[in-house]
Amino acid sequence: MLRRTTLGAGLALITAAVLPTTTAHAAATVGQAAPDFTLRDTGGKTVRLSDFRGRHVVLEWTNPGCPFVQKHYRSGNLPALQKEAVAKNVVWLAINSTAPDHGDYLSPPQLARWMGEQRAAASATLMDEDGRVGQAYGARTTPHMYLIDPQGRLIYAGGIDSIPSARIEDIARATNHVRQALDEALAGKPVSRPTAPPYGCSIKYAS
């Protein structure tokens, strides 16, 4: 059963911790090897996760039609975090698993244009139109965040921060789980909070 909390401006928050899974397969597990994948970016280039072995990798599930994604981009929060990470030799892969027949779907050129307008600094923006990669990771919301270590192990999975709202003003008060996990991992420390409840809009997977 879905749990919804009414927000201001008539939005509904969907907490992924209680969403039904979208696939019969087991989702990626923190502490285990991250599922490898091959996807095309918005420019048509093939990108393989395994090509980045030896570096930390952030996976960010995104959908520009989602108010929660808009919150973190229009505020500059996600672009700033992307820039910080990439400057430290971290690979940042934004992934869109929205089905082509859904109203939120953007074609690769449209998605690339939107990311450019937001001044995003992701290493690549990838198209997962059949949803196979999202389902392999158990991604349920946008945004849903993952951190992979240089050995290819998943070391963080969950929400971007600690306040599940679509209000920009909450960003400053929230603990940014992704920044915290990255800082600890890059310092050679164990990630102190390897999981956190993801929040946002449900991913619009192909049926």
RAMO-V880833 format. One line per field, one symbol per residue. ss: DSSP state (H for helix, E for strand, C for the rest). Layout:
# RAMO-V880833
ss = ???
This chain:
# RAMO-V880833
ss = CCCEEECHHHCEEEEHHHCCCCCCCCCCCCCCECCCCEEEECCCCEEEHHHHCCCCEEEEECCCCCHHHHHHHHCCHHHHHHHHHHHCCCEEEEEECCCCCCCCCCCHHHHHHHHHHCCCCCCEEEECCCCHHHHHHCCCEECEEEEECCCCEEEEEECCECCCCCCHHHHHHCCEHHHHHHHHHHCCCCCCCCECCCEEEECCCCC
